[in-house]
Amino acid sequence: MKWLFLTLLLINLGLFMLIYPQQQGSERSSLLADVGDLKLASEQESATAKDQAGRGETDEPVADAVETAESELEKPLKDAPAEPQQTQSSALPEEAPAQEVVAEPATPPPITESPPEVSIRCAMLGYVDSRAAAEEISVRMRALGFKPELQSESRNEQAGYWVLIPQQSSRREAVNIAKKLEESGVSDLWRFTSGKLVHAISLGLFRDEIRAGDRKREIDALGFDSVIQPRYREKTNYWLSYKTGDRAVLGDQDWAGLVKDFPELVRKEIECQ
């Protein structure tokens, strides 16, 4: 046990001799680090003079740079107009005030003289009984500058008055009455053998109703019953329609020449179609 104790003691002494000097060196270096580099007083004064000379040279440019930076920063802030705080009303575009629009007086169109209106009317010439007469009138109208149109119309026209013994029920009765009239001195008669007046006896055709009435009274005086009946026939009439105007005028002399050759000719205005 003693040897063991001595051995441990020697070991501890050895370790102490090794570790303690190292700890003292580290503590001394830490103390020197806190104090800083040690210099002589003369070295310290010369270093201080150099530092003051160098500081004097560098302070002015630094101050100038600071002042320049401050002036550059402050100048825009002073010169720039303050921006108004954007609100909901300022964010919206303002409507431009309505400007009163003054209408310029319209320039009147140039006055142009319109050509005089040509008065166009329509007229007709007629009636004539034959187509040949109508075509001759058309040729003469075209020579005067007109463009007539030939038109025609067929219609029943009263051509006179019949004095008749009315229709009988049979041919024999009509023949007997015709013989009695001849025996009484009436020679101007004939019998209708066909048509609408079959078995009637004609005693004359008259244009004038008065003359037809005289004939009727004469036959009645002989003891026969007679009647007056109008006579109709189909007739075609022709006429010419044309337009009148400044380019073609039917003068009095031209009209007189037409009437001389066609006495039945009549002129009258009609509605244009």
PyRosetta script that sets phi, psi and omega in degrees:
from pyrosetta import init, pose_from_sequence

init()
pose = pose_from_sequence("MKWLFLTLLLINLGLFMLIYPQQQGSERSSLLADVGDLKLASEQESATAKDQAGRGETDEPVADAVETAESELEKPLKDAPAEPQQTQSSALPEEAPAQEVVAEPATPPPITESPPEVSIRCAMLGYVDSRAAAEEISVRMRALGFKPELQSESRNEQAGYWVLIPQQSSRREAVNIAKKLEESGVSDLWRFTSGKLVHAISLGLFRDEIRAGDRKREIDALGFDSVIQPRYREKTNYWLSYKTGDRAVLGDQDWAGLVKDFPELVRKEIECQ")
pose.set_psi(1, -37.7)
pose.set_omega(1, 178.9)
pose.set_phi(2, -63.4)
pose.set_psi(2, -46.2)
pose.set_omega(2, 179.9)
pose.set_phi(3, -62.6)
pose.set_psi(3, -36.0)
pose.set_omega(3, 177.9)
pose.set_phi(4, -66.3)
pose.set_psi(4, -41.0)
pose.set_omega(4, 179.3)
pose.set_phi(5, -64.8)
pose.set_psi(5, -43.5)
pose.set_omega(5, 179.4)
pose.set_phi(6, -63.8)
pose.set_psi(6, -40.5)
pose.set_omega(6, 179.4)
pose.set_phi(7, -61.6)
pose.set_psi(7, -45.6)
pose.set_omega(7, -179.9)
pose.set_phi(8, -64.7)
pose.set_psi(8, -37.1)
pose.set_omega(8, 179.1)
pose.set_phi(9, -65.3)
pose.set_psi(9, -43.0)
pose.set_omega(9, 178.3)
pose.set_phi(10, -63.4)
pose.set_psi(10, -40.6)
pose.set_omega(10, 179.0)
pose.set_phi(11, -62.0)
pose.set_psi(11, -44.1)
pose.set_omega(11, -179.6)
pose.set_phi(12, -64.4)
pose.set_psi(12, -39.6)
pose.set_omega(12, 177.8)
pose.set_phi(13, -64.1)
pose.set_psi(13, -40.2)
pose.set_omega(13, 178.5)
pose.set_phi(14, -62.8)
pose.set_psi(14, -44.7)
pose.set_omega(14, 178.8)
pose.set_phi(15, -63.4)
pose.set_psi(15, -38.1)
pose.set_omega(15, 179.8)
pose.set_phi(16, -64.3)
pose.set_psi(16, -40.4)
pose.set_omega(16, -179.1)
pose.set_phi(17, -66.0)
pose.set_psi(17, -30.5)
pose.set_omega(17, -179.5)
pose.set_phi(18, -81.1)
pose.set_psi(18, -39.2)
pose.set_omega(18, -171.1)
pose.set_phi(19, -85.0)
pose.set_psi(19, -36.5)
pose.set_omega(19, -173.2)
pose.set_phi(20, -64.6)
pose.set_psi(20, -48.3)
pose.set_omega(20, 178.8)
pose.set_phi(21, -57.9)
pose.set_psi(21, -35.9)
pose.set_omega(21, 179.7)
pose.set_phi(22, -66.1)
pose.set_psi(22, -39.7)
pose.set_omega(22, 179.5)
pose.set_phi(23, -66.0)
pose.set_psi(23, -36.1)
pose.set_omega(23, 178.4)
pose.set_phi(24, -66.2)
pose.set_psi(24, -38.4)
pose.set_omega(24, 179.4)
pose.set_phi(25, -66.9)
pose.set_psi(25, -38.1)
pose.set_omega(25, -179.9)
pose.set_phi(26, -70.0)
pose.set_psi(26, -36.3)
pose.set_omega(26, 178.3)
pose.set_phi(27, -67.5)
pose.set_psi(27, -38.9)
pose.set_omega(27, 179.7)
pose.set_phi(28, -65.6)
pose.set_psi(28, -40.0)
pose.set_omega(28, 180.0)
pose.set_phi(29, -67.2)
pose.set_psi(29, -34.3)
pose.set_omega(29, 178.4)
pose.set_phi(30, -67.9)
pose.set_psi(30, -35.3)
pose.set_omega(30, 177.7)
pose.set_phi(31, -68.6)
pose.set_psi(31, -40.1)
pose.set_omega(31, 178.7)
pose.set_phi(32, -67.2)
pose.set_psi(32, -34.4)
pose.set_omega(32, 177.9)
pose.set_phi(33, -65.5)
pose.set_psi(33, -36.6)
pose.set_omega(33, 179.2)
pose.set_phi(34, -71.0)
pose.set_psi(34, -33.2)
pose.set_omega(34, -178.9)
pose.set_phi(35, -74.1)
pose.set_psi(35, -34.1)
pose.set_omega(35, -177.1)
pose.set_phi(36, 98.2)
pose.set_psi(36, -177.8)
pose.set_omega(36, 179.8)
pose.set_phi(37, -71.4)
pose.set_psi(37, 131.0)
pose.set_omega(37, 178.6)
pose.set_phi(38, -90.8)
pose.set_psi(38, 128.9)
pose.set_omega(38, 179.2)
pose.set_phi(39, -129.5)
pose.set_psi(39, 162.2)
pose.set_omega(39, 176.6)
pose.set_phi(40, -73.0)
pose.set_psi(40, 157.8)
pose.set_omega(40, -178.3)
pose.set_phi(41, -62.4)
pose.set_psi(41, -39.8)
pose.set_omega(41, -180.0)
pose.set_phi(42, -65.7)
pose.set_psi(42, -38.8)
pose.set_omega(42, 178.0)
pose.set_phi(43, -67.0)
pose.set_psi(43, -36.4)
pose.set_omega(43, -179.4)
pose.set_phi(44, -66.0)
pose.set_psi(44, -39.3)
pose.set_omega(44, -179.4)
pose.set_phi(45, -67.8)
pose.set_psi(45, -43.1)
pose.set_omega(45, 179.1)
pose.set_phi(46, -64.5)
pose.set_psi(46, -37.4)
pose.set_omega(46, 179.0)
pose.set_phi(47, -67.0)
pose.set_psi(47, -35.4)
pose.set_omega(47, 179.6)
pose.set_phi(48, -67.4)
pose.set_psi(48, -39.8)
pose.set_omega(48, 178.5)
pose.set_phi(49, -63.8)
pose.set_psi(49, -42.1)
pose.set_omega(49, 178.8)
pose.set_phi(50, -63.8)
pose.set_psi(50, -39.5)
pose.set_omega(50, -179.3)
pose.set_phi(51, -64.9)
pose.set_psi(51, -38.6)
pose.set_omega(51, 179.8)
pose.set_phi(52, -68.0)
pose.set_psi(52, -38.3)
pose.set_omega(52, 177.7)
pose.set_phi(53, -64.1)
pose.set_psi(53, -44.6)
pose.set_omega(53, 179.7)
pose.set_phi(54, -66.4)
pose.set_psi(54, -36.2)
pose.set_omega(54, -179.8)
pose.set_phi(55, -68.0)
pose.set_psi(55, -36.3)
pose.set_omega(55, 178.1)
pose.set_phi(56, -65.0)
pose.set_psi(56, -32.0)
pose.set_omega(56, -180.0)
pose.set_phi(57, -73.8)
pose.set_psi(57, -33.0)
pose.set_omega(57, -173.5)
pose.set_phi(58, -94.1)
pose.set_psi(58, -16.4)
pose.set_omega(58, -177.2)
pose.set_phi(59, -69.1)
pose.set_psi(59, -40.1)
pose.set_omega(59, -176.3)
pose.set_phi(60, -65.0)
pose.set_psi(60, -48.7)
pose.set_omega(60, 177.1)
pose.set_phi(61, -59.5)
pose.set_psi(61, -37.9)
pose.set_omega(61, 179.4)
pose.set_phi(62, -64.4)
pose.set_psi(62, -42.2)
pose.set_omega(62, 177.8)
pose.set_phi(63, -62.6)
pose.set_psi(63, -42.0)
pose.set_omega(63, 178.0)
pose.set_phi(64, -61.1)
pose.set_psi(64, -42.0)
pose.set_omega(64, -179.4)
pose.set_phi(65, -64.0)
pose.set_psi(65, -38.7)
pose.set_omega(65, 179.4)
pose.set_phi(66, -65.8)
pose.set_psi(66, -45.2)
pose.set_omega(66, 179.3)
pose.set_phi(67, -62.7)
pose.set_psi(67, -41.7)
pose.set_omega(67, 179.0)
pose.set_phi(68, -60.8)
pose.set_psi(68, -44.2)
pose.set_omega(68, 180.0)
pose.set_phi(69, -63.2)
pose.set_psi(69, -41.5)
pose.set_omega(69, 179.8)
pose.set_phi(70, -65.3)
pose.set_psi(70, -39.7)
pose.set_omega(70, 179.9)
pose.set_phi(71, -65.8)
pose.set_psi(71, -38.7)
pose.set_omega(71, 179.2)
pose.set_phi(72, -67.9)
pose.set_psi(72, -31.8)
pose.set_omega(72, 179.2)
pose.set_phi(73, -77.2)
pose.set_psi(73, -38.4)
pose.set_omega(73, -175.7)
pose.set_phi(74, -78.1)
pose.set_psi(74, -32.0)
pose.set_omega(74, -174.6)
pose.set_phi(75, -61.6)
pose.set_psi(75, -49.5)
pose.set_omega(75, 177.7)
pose.set_phi(76, -60.6)
pose.set_psi(76, -33.8)
pose.set_omega(76, -179.7)
pose.set_phi(77, -67.3)
pose.set_psi(77, -33.9)
pose.set_omega(77, -179.6)
pose.set_phi(78, -78.7)
pose.set_psi(78, -39.3)
pose.set_omega(78, -174.5)
pose.set_phi(79, -80.9)
pose.set_psi(79, -36.3)
pose.set_omega(79, -174.8)
pose.set_phi(80, -68.9)
pose.set_psi(80, 134.6)
pose.set_omega(80, 178.0)
pose.set_phi(81, -68.0)
pose.set_psi(81, 143.6)
pose.set_omega(81, -178.7)
pose.set_phi(82, -67.7)
pose.set_psi(82, 128.5)
pose.set_omega(82, 179.2)
pose.set_phi(83, -77.1)
pose.set_psi(83, 130.8)
pose.set_omega(83, 178.7)
pose.set_phi(84, -67.9)
pose.set_psi(84, 149.5)
pose.set_omega(84, 179.8)
pose.set_phi(85, -66.9)
pose.set_psi(85, 123.5)
pose.set_omega(85, -176.2)
pose.set_phi(86, -75.0)
pose.set_psi(86, 119.4)
pose.set_omega(86, 176.6)
pose.set_phi(87, -114.9)
pose.set_psi(87, -178.1)
pose.set_omega(87, -178.8)
pose.set_phi(88, -65.2)
pose.set_psi(88, -36.6)
pose.set_omega(88, -179.0)
pose.set_phi(89, -73.6)
pose.set_psi(89, -38.3)
pose.set_omega(89, -179.1)
pose.set_phi(90, -75.8)
pose.set_psi(90, -24.2)
pose.set_omega(90, 179.5)
pose.set_phi(91, -69.0)
pose.set_psi(91, -30.9)
pose.set_omega(91, -179.5)
pose.set_phi(92, -74.9)
pose.set_psi(92, 141.5)
pose.set_omega(92, 178.4)
pose.set_phi(93, -67.9)
pose.set_psi(93, 134.6)
pose.set_omega(93, 179.4)
pose.set_phi(94, -76.3)
pose.set_psi(94, 136.9)
pose.set_omega(94, 178.1)
pose.set_phi(95, -74.6)
pose.set_psi(95, 136.6)
pose.set_omega(95, 178.8)
pose.set_phi(96, -69.9)
pose.set_psi(96, 138.9)
pose.set_omega(96, 178.8)
pose.set_phi(97, -60.6)
pose.set_psi(97, 136.9)
pose.set_omega(97, -179.5)
pose.set_phi(98, -62.6)
pose.set_psi(98, 128.3)
pose.set_omega(98, 179.2)
pose.set_phi(99, -97.4)
pose.set_psi(99, 136.2)
pose.set_omega(99, 179.9)
pose.set_phi(100, -72.5)
pose.set_psi(100, 120.6)
pose.set_omega(100, -178.5)
pose.set_phi(101, -92.8)
pose.set_psi(101, 120.6)
pose.set_omega(101, 179.4)
pose.set_phi(102, -98.1)
pose.set_psi(102, 115.0)
pose.set_omega(102, -178.9)
pose.set_phi(103, -70.3)
pose.set_psi(103, 128.8)
pose.set_omega(103, 178.4)
pose.set_phi(104, -74.5)
pose.set_psi(104, 139.8)
pose.set_omega(104, 179.4)
pose.set_phi(105, -61.0)
pose.set_psi(105, 131.1)
pose.set_omega(105, -178.6)
pose.set_phi(106, -67.0)
pose.set_psi(106, 136.2)
pose.set_omega(106, 179.2)
pose.set_phi(107, -76.3)
pose.set_psi(107, 119.8)
pose.set_omega(107, -179.3)
pose.set_phi(108, -63.6)
pose.set_psi(108, 140.8)
pose.set_omega(108, -179.9)
pose.set_phi(109, -64.8)
pose.set_psi(109, 150.9)
pose.set_omega(109, 178.9)
pose.set_phi(110, -62.0)
pose.set_psi(110, 137.5)
pose.set_omega(110, -178.8)
pose.set_phi(111, -79.8)
pose.set_psi(111, 119.6)
pose.set_omega(111, 177.7)
pose.set_phi(112, -114.1)
pose.set_psi(112, 138.3)
pose.set_omega(112, 179.9)
pose.set_phi(113, -77.7)
pose.set_psi(113, 118.9)
pose.set_omega(113, 178.2)
pose.set_phi(114, -80.6)
pose.set_psi(114, 146.4)
pose.set_omega(114, 179.4)
pose.set_phi(115, -63.7)
pose.set_psi(115, 148.0)
pose.set_omega(115, -179.4)
pose.set_phi(116, -61.7)
pose.set_psi(116, 137.8)
pose.set_omega(116, -179.8)
pose.set_phi(117, -70.4)
pose.set_psi(117, 136.1)
pose.set_omega(117, 179.2)
pose.set_phi(118, -90.8)
pose.set_psi(118, 121.3)
pose.set_omega(118, 179.6)
pose.set_phi(119, -77.1)
pose.set_psi(119, 110.8)
pose.set_omega(119, -178.8)
pose.set_phi(120, -106.7)
pose.set_psi(120, 127.0)
pose.set_omega(120, 177.1)
pose.set_phi(121, -128.2)
pose.set_psi(121, 164.7)
pose.set_omega(121, 179.6)
pose.set_phi(122, -118.6)
pose.set_psi(122, 145.3)
pose.set_omega(122, -178.3)
pose.set_phi(123, -145.7)
pose.set_psi(123, 171.1)
pose.set_omega(123, 179.4)
pose.set_phi(124, -140.4)
pose.set_psi(124, 152.0)
pose.set_omega(124, 173.2)
pose.set_phi(125, -121.6)
pose.set_psi(125, 130.0)
pose.set_omega(125, 179.4)
pose.set_phi(126, 168.1)
pose.set_psi(126, -175.1)
pose.set_omega(126, -9.6)
pose.set_phi(127, -92.9)
pose.set_psi(127, 155.5)
pose.set_omega(127, 171.4)
pose.set_phi(128, -124.0)
pose.set_psi(128, 154.7)
pose.set_omega(128, -173.4)
pose.set_phi(129, -84.0)
pose.set_psi(129, -25.7)
pose.set_omega(129, -175.2)
pose.set_phi(130, -117.3)
pose.set_psi(130, 152.0)
pose.set_omega(130, 178.3)
pose.set_phi(131, -70.6)
pose.set_psi(131, -34.0)
pose.set_omega(131, 179.9)
pose.set_phi(132, -61.0)
pose.set_psi(132, -41.4)
pose.set_omega(132, 178.7)
pose.set_phi(133, -65.7)
pose.set_psi(133, -39.2)
pose.set_omega(133, 179.4)
pose.set_phi(134, -65.1)
pose.set_psi(134, -39.9)
pose.set_omega(134, 179.5)
pose.set_phi(135, -67.9)
pose.set_psi(135, -35.6)
pose.set_omega(135, 177.1)
pose.set_phi(136, -65.0)
pose.set_psi(136, -42.0)
pose.set_omega(136, 177.4)
pose.set_phi(137, -63.7)
pose.set_psi(137, -37.4)
pose.set_omega(137, -179.9)
pose.set_phi(138, -62.7)
pose.set_psi(138, -40.5)
pose.set_omega(138, 179.1)
pose.set_phi(139, -64.0)
pose.set_psi(139, -41.6)
pose.set_omega(139, -179.9)
pose.set_phi(140, -68.7)
pose.set_psi(140, -34.4)
pose.set_omega(140, 177.1)
pose.set_phi(141, -68.8)
pose.set_psi(141, -38.3)
pose.set_omega(141, 177.8)
pose.set_phi(142, -66.1)
pose.set_psi(142, -33.9)
pose.set_omega(142, 176.8)
pose.set_phi(143, -64.2)
pose.set_psi(143, -24.7)
pose.set_omega(143, 178.1)
pose.set_phi(144, -88.9)
pose.set_psi(144, -0.2)
pose.set_omega(144, 177.3)
pose.set_phi(145, 102.0)
pose.set_psi(145, 3.6)
pose.set_omega(145, 179.7)
pose.set_phi(146, -89.7)
pose.set_psi(146, 163.5)
pose.set_omega(146, 174.2)
pose.set_phi(147, -124.9)
pose.set_psi(147, 76.4)
pose.set_omega(147, -176.0)
pose.set_phi(148, -74.1)
pose.set_psi(148, 154.0)
pose.set_omega(148, 175.6)
pose.set_phi(149, -115.8)
pose.set_psi(149, 127.9)
pose.set_omega(149, -178.7)
pose.set_phi(150, -83.1)
pose.set_psi(150, 129.7)
pose.set_omega(150, 179.3)
pose.set_phi(151, -132.8)
pose.set_psi(151, 154.7)
pose.set_omega(151, -178.4)
pose.set_phi(152, -141.5)
pose.set_psi(152, 159.6)
pose.set_omega(152, 179.9)
pose.set_phi(153, -152.1)
pose.set_psi(153, 131.6)
pose.set_omega(153, 177.5)
pose.set_phi(154, -105.5)
pose.set_psi(154, 134.8)
pose.set_omega(154, -178.7)
pose.set_phi(155, -156.5)
pose.set_psi(155, 160.7)
pose.set_omega(155, 175.6)
pose.set_phi(156, -80.4)
pose.set_psi(156, 127.7)
pose.set_omega(156, -177.0)
pose.set_phi(157, -124.9)
pose.set_psi(157, 137.6)
pose.set_omega(157, 178.5)
pose.set_phi(158, -70.1)
pose.set_psi(158, 124.2)
pose.set_omega(158, -176.4)
pose.set_phi(159, -107.9)
pose.set_psi(159, 4.2)
pose.set_omega(159, 178.9)
pose.set_phi(160, 150.8)
pose.set_psi(160, -160.2)
pose.set_omega(160, -176.4)
pose.set_phi(161, -132.9)
pose.set_psi(161, 131.4)
pose.set_omega(161, 175.5)
pose.set_phi(162, -90.5)
pose.set_psi(162, 141.3)
pose.set_omega(162, 165.2)
pose.set_phi(163, -110.2)
pose.set_psi(163, 114.8)
pose.set_omega(163, -168.9)
pose.set_phi(164, -128.9)
pose.set_psi(164, 151.0)
pose.set_omega(164, 159.3)
pose.set_phi(165, -89.6)
pose.set_psi(165, 121.1)
pose.set_omega(165, -172.5)
pose.set_phi(166, -54.4)
pose.set_psi(166, 165.0)
pose.set_omega(166, -178.4)
pose.set_phi(167, -60.8)
pose.set_psi(167, 140.6)
pose.set_omega(167, 177.5)
pose.set_phi(168, -101.3)
pose.set_psi(168, 165.2)
pose.set_omega(168, -175.4)
pose.set_phi(169, -75.2)
pose.set_psi(169, -18.8)
pose.set_omega(169, -178.6)
pose.set_phi(170, -151.2)
pose.set_psi(170, 166.4)
pose.set_omega(170, 179.9)
pose.set_phi(171, -66.4)
pose.set_psi(171, -37.2)
pose.set_omega(171, -178.1)
pose.set_phi(172, -61.9)
pose.set_psi(172, -44.9)
pose.set_omega(172, 178.7)
pose.set_phi(173, -62.3)
pose.set_psi(173, -40.2)
pose.set_omega(173, 178.4)
pose.set_phi(174, -64.2)
pose.set_psi(174, -39.4)
pose.set_omega(174, 179.9)
pose.set_phi(175, -66.3)
pose.set_psi(175, -42.4)
pose.set_omega(175, 179.5)
pose.set_phi(176, -61.5)
pose.set_psi(176, -42.6)
pose.set_omega(176, 179.1)
pose.set_phi(177, -66.3)
pose.set_psi(177, -38.7)
pose.set_omega(177, 178.9)
pose.set_phi(178, -62.8)
pose.set_psi(178, -40.4)
pose.set_omega(178, 178.3)
pose.set_phi(179, -64.8)
pose.set_psi(179, -40.7)
pose.set_omega(179, -179.8)
pose.set_phi(180, -65.2)
pose.set_psi(180, -38.3)
pose.set_omega(180, 178.2)
pose.set_phi(181, -64.6)
pose.set_psi(181, -43.0)
pose.set_omega(181, 179.1)
pose.set_phi(182, -64.2)
pose.set_psi(182, -39.3)
pose.set_omega(182, 177.8)
pose.set_phi(183, -65.1)
pose.set_psi(183, -26.9)
pose.set_omega(183, 179.0)
pose.set_phi(184, -85.4)
pose.set_psi(184, 0.1)
pose.set_omega(184, 177.6)
pose.set_phi(185, 98.5)
pose.set_psi(185, 9.0)
pose.set_omega(185, 178.7)
pose.set_phi(186, -93.9)
pose.set_psi(186, 112.3)
pose.set_omega(186, -178.2)
pose.set_phi(187, -103.1)
pose.set_psi(187, -23.8)
pose.set_omega(187, -176.8)
pose.set_phi(188, -88.9)
pose.set_psi(188, 85.6)
pose.set_omega(188, 178.6)
pose.set_phi(189, -154.6)
pose.set_psi(189, 163.4)
pose.set_omega(189, 172.4)
pose.set_phi(190, -160.5)
pose.set_psi(190, 158.2)
pose.set_omega(190, -177.1)
pose.set_phi(191, -102.6)
pose.set_psi(191, 141.8)
pose.set_omega(191, 173.9)
pose.set_phi(192, -86.3)
pose.set_psi(192, 120.8)
pose.set_omega(192, -179.2)
pose.set_phi(193, -101.6)
pose.set_psi(193, -5.4)
pose.set_omega(193, 179.4)
pose.set_phi(194, -158.0)
pose.set_psi(194, 173.7)
pose.set_omega(194, 177.6)
pose.set_phi(195, 86.1)
pose.set_psi(195, -166.6)
pose.set_omega(195, -177.6)
pose.set_phi(196, -68.1)
pose.set_psi(196, -26.8)
pose.set_omega(196, -177.7)
pose.set_phi(197, -103.6)
pose.set_psi(197, 29.8)
pose.set_omega(197, 179.8)
pose.set_phi(198, -59.5)
pose.set_psi(198, 137.0)
pose.set_omega(198, -179.3)
pose.set_phi(199, 70.2)
pose.set_psi(199, 18.4)
pose.set_omega(199, 171.2)
pose.set_phi(200, -103.0)
pose.set_psi(200, 160.4)
pose.set_omega(200, -177.1)
pose.set_phi(201, -120.1)
pose.set_psi(201, 122.9)
pose.set_omega(201, -179.5)
pose.set_phi(202, -88.2)
pose.set_psi(202, 133.5)
pose.set_omega(202, 178.1)
pose.set_phi(203, -112.5)
pose.set_psi(203, 9.9)
pose.set_omega(203, 175.5)
pose.set_phi(204, 139.6)
pose.set_psi(204, 147.5)
pose.set_omega(204, 176.6)
pose.set_phi(205, -115.5)
pose.set_psi(205, 124.8)
pose.set_omega(205, -174.0)
pose.set_phi(206, -125.9)
pose.set_psi(206, 140.9)
pose.set_omega(206, 175.0)
pose.set_phi(207, -76.7)
pose.set_psi(207, -32.5)
pose.set_omega(207, -176.7)
pose.set_phi(208, -97.6)
pose.set_psi(208, 133.6)
pose.set_omega(208, -180.0)
pose.set_phi(209, -69.3)
pose.set_psi(209, -29.5)
pose.set_omega(209, -179.9)
pose.set_phi(210, -66.3)
pose.set_psi(210, -45.3)
pose.set_omega(210, 178.8)
pose.set_phi(211, -65.2)
pose.set_psi(211, -36.0)
pose.set_omega(211, 176.7)
pose.set_phi(212, -64.1)
pose.set_psi(212, -36.7)
pose.set_omega(212, 178.0)
pose.set_phi(213, -66.1)
pose.set_psi(213, -38.2)
pose.set_omega(213, 178.0)
pose.set_phi(214, -62.9)
pose.set_psi(214, -41.1)
pose.set_omega(214, 179.1)
pose.set_phi(215, -64.7)
pose.set_psi(215, -39.2)
pose.set_omega(215, -179.7)
pose.set_phi(216, -63.1)
pose.set_psi(216, -43.3)
pose.set_omega(216, -179.3)
pose.set_phi(217, -65.6)
pose.set_psi(217, -33.9)
pose.set_omega(217, 178.1)
pose.set_phi(218, -64.7)
pose.set_psi(218, -44.7)
pose.set_omega(218, -179.5)
pose.set_phi(219, -69.2)
pose.set_psi(219, -37.2)
pose.set_omega(219, 179.4)
pose.set_phi(220, -65.0)
pose.set_psi(220, -33.6)
pose.set_omega(220, 179.5)
pose.set_phi(221, -65.5)
pose.set_psi(221, -23.5)
pose.set_omega(221, 178.4)
pose.set_phi(222, -84.3)
pose.set_psi(222, -1.5)
pose.set_omega(222, 177.1)
pose.set_phi(223, 95.5)
pose.set_psi(223, 18.0)
pose.set_omega(223, 178.4)
pose.set_phi(224, -113.5)
pose.set_psi(224, 146.6)
pose.set_omega(224, 177.4)
pose.set_phi(225, -92.2)
pose.set_psi(225, 112.2)
pose.set_omega(225, -179.2)
pose.set_phi(226, -115.9)
pose.set_psi(226, 162.5)
pose.set_omega(226, 180.0)
pose.set_phi(227, -135.6)
pose.set_psi(227, 157.0)
pose.set_omega(227, 173.4)
pose.set_phi(228, -106.4)
pose.set_psi(228, 125.8)
pose.set_omega(228, -177.6)
pose.set_phi(229, -132.2)
pose.set_psi(229, 129.7)
pose.set_omega(229, 178.4)
pose.set_phi(230, -62.9)
pose.set_psi(230, 146.3)
pose.set_omega(230, 177.7)
pose.set_phi(231, -109.0)
pose.set_psi(231, 129.1)
pose.set_omega(231, 179.6)
pose.set_phi(232, -118.2)
pose.set_psi(232, 149.4)
pose.set_omega(232, 174.8)
pose.set_phi(233, -145.1)
pose.set_psi(233, 153.0)
pose.set_omega(233, 178.4)
pose.set_phi(234, -77.8)
pose.set_psi(234, 129.0)
pose.set_omega(234, -176.8)
pose.set_phi(235, -133.8)
pose.set_psi(235, 139.9)
pose.set_omega(235, 178.7)
pose.set_phi(236, -105.7)
pose.set_psi(236, 123.8)
pose.set_omega(236, 177.4)
pose.set_phi(237, -106.8)
pose.set_psi(237, 146.1)
pose.set_omega(237, -179.9)
pose.set_phi(238, -122.1)
pose.set_psi(238, 142.8)
pose.set_omega(238, 174.4)
pose.set_phi(239, -149.9)
pose.set_psi(239, 167.8)
pose.set_omega(239, -177.7)
pose.set_phi(240, -122.3)
pose.set_psi(240, 129.1)
pose.set_omega(240, 174.3)
pose.set_phi(241, -108.9)
pose.set_psi(241, 143.5)
pose.set_omega(241, -177.1)
pose.set_phi(242, -155.4)
pose.set_psi(242, 166.1)
pose.set_omega(242, 178.6)
pose.set_phi(243, -106.9)
pose.set_psi(243, 141.2)
pose.set_omega(243, 178.9)
pose.set_phi(244, -107.7)
pose.set_psi(244, 154.3)
pose.set_omega(244, 179.0)
pose.set_phi(245, -174.8)
pose.set_psi(245, -168.1)
pose.set_omega(245, -178.7)
pose.set_phi(246, -71.4)
pose.set_psi(246, -27.7)
pose.set_omega(246, -176.4)
pose.set_phi(247, -77.7)
pose.set_psi(247, -27.4)
pose.set_omega(247, -178.7)
pose.set_phi(248, -136.1)
pose.set_psi(248, 117.7)
pose.set_omega(248, -177.4)
pose.set_phi(249, -128.8)
pose.set_psi(249, 130.2)
pose.set_omega(249, 176.7)
pose.set_phi(250, -89.3)
pose.set_psi(250, 101.4)
pose.set_omega(250, -177.3)
pose.set_phi(251, -74.5)
pose.set_psi(251, 170.0)
pose.set_omega(251, -178.9)
pose.set_phi(252, -64.0)
pose.set_psi(252, -36.9)
pose.set_omega(252, -178.6)
pose.set_phi(253, -67.9)
pose.set_psi(253, -41.3)
pose.set_omega(253, 178.3)
pose.set_phi(254, -65.8)
pose.set_psi(254, -39.5)
pose.set_omega(254, 179.3)
pose.set_phi(255, -66.2)
pose.set_psi(255, -41.0)
pose.set_omega(255, 179.0)
pose.set_phi(256, -61.8)
pose.set_psi(256, -36.9)
pose.set_omega(256, 178.1)
pose.set_phi(257, -65.9)
pose.set_psi(257, -38.3)
pose.set_omega(257, 178.3)
pose.set_phi(258, -67.1)
pose.set_psi(258, -43.2)
pose.set_omega(258, -178.3)
pose.set_phi(259, -66.4)
pose.set_psi(259, -33.1)
pose.set_omega(259, 178.9)
pose.set_phi(260, -62.8)
pose.set_psi(260, -39.9)
pose.set_omega(260, -178.1)
pose.set_phi(261, -85.5)
pose.set_psi(261, -24.1)
pose.set_omega(261, -179.1)
pose.set_phi(262, -133.7)
pose.set_psi(262, 85.2)
pose.set_omega(262, -174.0)
pose.set_phi(263, -62.1)
pose.set_psi(263, -28.0)
pose.set_omega(263, -178.9)
pose.set_phi(264, -79.0)
pose.set_psi(264, -1.5)
pose.set_omega(264, -175.6)
pose.set_phi(265, -71.5)
pose.set_psi(265, 135.5)
pose.set_omega(265, 179.1)
pose.set_phi(266, -129.2)
pose.set_psi(266, 140.6)
pose.set_omega(266, 177.7)
pose.set_phi(267, -115.5)
pose.set_psi(267, 133.1)
pose.set_omega(267, 177.4)
pose.set_phi(268, -154.0)
pose.set_psi(268, 153.0)
pose.set_omega(268, 179.2)
pose.set_phi(269, -80.7)
pose.set_psi(269, 144.9)
pose.set_omega(269, 178.8)
pose.set_phi(270, -132.7)
pose.set_psi(270, 168.7)
pose.set_omega(270, 179.3)
pose.set_phi(271, -77.7)
pose.set_psi(271, 133.2)
pose.set_omega(271, 180.0)
pose.set_phi(272, -70.2)
pose.set_psi(272, 141.3)
pose.set_omega(272, 179.2)
pose.set_phi(273, -114.2)
pose.dump_pdb("model.pdb")
